[in-house]
Amino acid sequence: MRPMAAATPIVANAWLTPAELLLLGAVWGGSFLFMRIAAKDFGAFALVEMRLALGALTLLPFLLPVKDKLTASHWLRFLGIGIINSAAPFVLFAWAAQRAPAGIVAITNATAVMFTSMVAFLLYGEKISRRSGLGLIAGFIGVIVLASDKTSGGSVVPAALAGVFASILYGFGGNFSKRYLHDLPPSAAAAGTVLCASIVVAPLAAATWPSAPVPALSWLSAVLLGALCTGLAYFLFYRLLYRIGAPRASTVTYLIPLFGVIWAWVFLGEPLTVSMAVAGSLILGGVALSQQRAAARKT
């Protein structure tokens, strides 16, 4: 009987990890749907503040166990990284969601992995292999193709550029978090940065809070964006991070734009254009090349 009992966790993990990766991709992909629905009624700053505040409340239990270890330096790092890795990119994505289909904005998010590698190379001298270099080139071509798309006769260039700039900030934020918050559990670091980001955005949200009544659907979308797509998503991500490591956990990047496009098509009737399909293939292909390099190092 002992061998059967020992095998149970292995069987459970065999389905649990893929299931959680799929769920996380679906949840994070849904964030672009919720932003598309709510941003037009709340505006970028008010919507992002709700997202950050609800996310901080959800993540706060992870910060409390290490509160006695936190120094003034930690809080300064929380503040800086919170602006770079949460406040600013969230605002950019919310702004873009008012001006382009959710699927297009979701696809730009996939470039974050490539920009993380590029920032690591430029600032810290981490090597980029030939395979990763080809991936970066493919990804940038994908961004150009995506920016050339037109929806209902209008250009999506401003929204696509905002999404790419947000992903560039994610590239800096990921590297800074790794180097300057390494002495804290990842979940506590996420809680501290999201909390500080919410404090930064709060005055801007108060100054731009909508004067007109906000529809119930937008309220629901804003609440889900904060509690589900920020709080629960971070919780799932850090569970995966501890269980399977960063390289495998980051494969969720492949799923986010897929679900972003699917949710926008199902719930908003947004079409999948040829430019979106080509751009998504190029960007995700570039990410795959970069991730294969990381996987090769682990084997």
DODO-529288 format. One line per 8 residues: their letters; for each residue x, y, z of C-alpha. Coordinates in pm, whole numbers, plus 50000, padded with zeros to 5 digits. Layout:
A) X/Y/Z; ... $
END
This chain:
MRPMAAAT) 50000/50000/50000; 50289/50240/50062; 50393/50264/49695; 50036/50356/49600; 50023/50629/49867; 50356/50769/49749; 50236/50780/49390; 49927/50986/49470 $
PIVANAWL) 50104/51327/49496; 50287/51257/49169; 49961/51182/48989; 49799/51488/49148; 50086/51714/49042; 50069/51570/48692; 49729/51729/48638; 49747/52011/48897 $
TPAELLLL) 50030/52209/48739; 49886/52213/48384; 49543/52293/48528; 49677/52588/48728; 49879/52715/48428; 49565/52698/48215; 49359/52873/48483; 49621/53145/48529 $
GAVWGGSF) 49638/53207/48153; 49259/53231/48140; 49247/53471/48436; 49525/53698/48313; 49383/53686/47960; 49050/53798/48106; 49208/54114/48244; 49208/54266/47895 $
LFMRIAAK) 48838/54189/47855; 48758/54353/48190; 48970/54659/48106; 48801/54691/47768; 48458/54691/47937; 48532/54917/48235; 48799/55161/48115; 48557/55370/47910 $
DFGAFALV) 48341/55439/48218; 48605/55466/48491; 48899/55610/48299; 49251/55469/48328; 49351/55601/48673; 49030/55516/48860; 49014/55168/48710; 49378/55095/48788 $
EMRLALGA) 49338/55217/49146; 49051/54974/49200; 49261/54697/49049; 49563/54774/49267; 49369/54833/49589; 49173/54508/49560; 49486/54323/49457; 49677/54463/49757 $
LTLLPFLL) 49400/54355/49994; 49410/54003/49851; 49791/53982/49876; 49830/54152/50215; 49835/53822/50411; 50161/53734/50234; 50326/54057/50354; 50227/54035/50720 $
PVKDKLTA) 50456/53740/50813; 50767/53939/50709; 50659/54283/50831; 50917/54284/51114; 51199/54225/50864; 51106/54518/50641; 51334/54822/50647; 51301/55172/50501 $
SHWLRFLG) 51511/55048/50208; 51259/54772/50139; 50973/55022/50125; 51167/55247/49886; 51228/54948/49662; 50862/54850/49687; 50772/55202/49577; 51008/55221/49280 $
IGIINSAA) 50939/54873/49151; 50566/54915/49220; 50558/55217/48988; 50761/55046/48716; 50609/54698/48737; 50246/54768/48833; 50119/55128/48839; 50259/55258/48509 $
PFVLFAWA) 50201/54946/48293; 49851/54896/48432; 49764/55257/48343; 49910/55214/47994; 49711/54896/47933; 49391/55059/48065; 49451/55359/47838; 49510/55127/47542 $
AQRAPAGI) 49194/54931/47622; 48988/55243/47553; 49135/55273/47203; 49184/54922/47062; 49027/54575/47079; 49115/54369/47386; 49280/54102/47171; 49531/54347/47027 $
VAITNATA) 49627/54480/47370; 49661/54123/47502; 49900/54028/47221; 50133/54319/47303; 50161/54185/47658; 50342/53878/47524; 50646/54091/47436; 50726/54134/47808 $
VMFTSMVA) 50933/53814/47814; 51152/53936/47529; 51202/54278/47685; 51300/54112/48013; 51582/53933/47829; 51686/54251/47652; 51702/54456/47974; 51904/54179/48141 $
FLLYGEKI) 52150/54197/47851; 52176/54577/47839; 52197/54644/48213; 52352/54331/48358; 52546/54173/48073; 52346/53852/48061; 52417/53678/47733; 52165/53651/47452 $
SRRSGLGL) 52212/53344/47236; 52167/53343/46860; 51835/53165/46912; 51714/53434/47151; 51833/53708/46914; 51625/53557/46635; 51333/53542/46876; 51368/53912/46955 $
IAGFIGVI) 51375/54001/46586; 51065/53789/46518; 50886/53950/46810; 50962/54303/46695; 50842/54222/46344; 50523/54094/46506; 50478/54426/46688; 50514/54614/46359 $
VLASDKTS) 50256/54389/46193; 50019/54433/46487; 50054/54812/46481; 49962/54809/46112; 49623/54655/46189; 49310/54866/46151; 48979/54807/46325; 48661/54973/46204 $
GGSVVPAA) 48875/55199/45988; 49077/55333/46281; 49447/55294/46352; 49555/55095/46659; 49911/55231/46654; 49877/55444/46974; 49723/55156/47168; 49976/54902/47037 $
LAGVFASI) 50265/55132/47128; 50119/55188/47476; 50099/54810/47524; 50455/54762/47405; 50582/55040/47635; 50400/54872/47925; 50577/54548/47836; 50911/54729/47830 $
LYGFGGNF) 50839/54849/48184; 50759/54489/48281; 51102/54399/48143; 51270/54647/48376; 51043/54558/48668; 51113/54186/48641; 51487/54239/48645; 51473/54491/48929 $
SKRYLHDL) 51252/54264/49138; 51493/53975/49090; 51793/54180/49200; 51659/54417/49464; 51387/54211/49634; 51562/53873/49635; 51582/53870/50016; 51202/53843/50047 $
PPSAAAAG) 50960/53566/49953; 50825/53640/49602; 50466/53660/49729; 50563/53918/49993; 50751/54120/49731; 50443/54117/49506; 50223/54231/49796; 50456/54518/49887 $
TVLCASIV) 50493/54647/49532; 50119/54630/49459; 50039/54805/49787; 50281/55091/49715; 50158/55117/49357; 49801/55159/49484; 49913/55442/49712; 50084/55621/49422 $
VAPLAAAT) 49783/55597/49190; 49525/55691/49456; 49557/56075/49421; 49534/56051/49041; 49228/55828/49071; 49061/56068/49313; 49123/56363/49079; 48979/56180/48778 $
WPSAPVPA) 48704/55977/48943; 48403/55957/48707; 48129/56209/48777; 47864/56017/48581; 47709/55699/48722; 47909/55389/48631; 47708/55094/48490; 47686/54778/48698 $
LSWLSAVL) 47874/54576/48435; 48172/54811/48456; 48170/54790/48838; 48167/54411/48816; 48450/54415/48562; 48659/54647/48783; 48608/54426/49090; 48700/54111/48896 $
LGALCTGL) 49002/54287/48750; 49133/54359/49099; 49032/54055/49302; 49061/53793/49027; 49314/53917/48772; 49551/54074/49024; 49502/53915/49367; 49413/53555/49273 $
AYFLFYRL) 49642/53562/48968; 49947/53658/49174; 49858/53388/49427; 49842/53123/49152; 50160/53247/48987; 50365/53229/49305; 50229/52882/49385; 50360/52775/49045 $
LYRIGAPR) 50686/52964/49094; 50765/52772/49412; 50651/52436/49272; 50799/52428/48921; 51041/52722/48903; 51048/53043/48700; 51127/52904/48351; 50829/52665/48350 $
ASTVTYLI) 50598/52908/48529; 50669/53174/48266; 50519/52951/47996; 50187/53104/48100; 50296/53386/47868; 50188/53168/47575; 49834/53138/47709; 49757/53501/47802 $
PLFGVIWA) 49714/53644/47448; 49532/53328/47340; 49271/53369/47613; 49268/53747/47566; 49164/53702/47205; 48916/53423/47286; 48738/53617/47564; 48716/53929/47347 $
WVFLGEPL) 48570/53725/47061; 48319/53537/47281; 48196/53823/47501; 48255/54134/47290; 48230/53998/46938; 48573/54135/46846; 48702/53980/46524; 49032/53798/46481 $
TVSMAVAG) 49204/53976/46191; 49481/53838/45971; 49723/54096/46114; 49645/53983/46470; 49698/53617/46377; 50030/53686/46202; 50154/53921/46474; 50053/53681/46752 $
SLILGGVA) 50234/53395/46580; 50552/53600/46537; 50550/53733/46894; 50475/53398/47057; 50728/53229/46827; 50988/53478/46949; 50896/53407/47310; 50924/53032/47242 $
LSQQRAAA) 51279/53071/47110; 51381/53262/47423; 51216/53007/47652; 51386/52713/47478; 51720/52867/47571; 51617/52884/47936; 51492/52526/47932; 51815/52403/47775 $
RKT) 52014/52549/48061; 51804/52360/48315; 51855/52017/48154 $
END
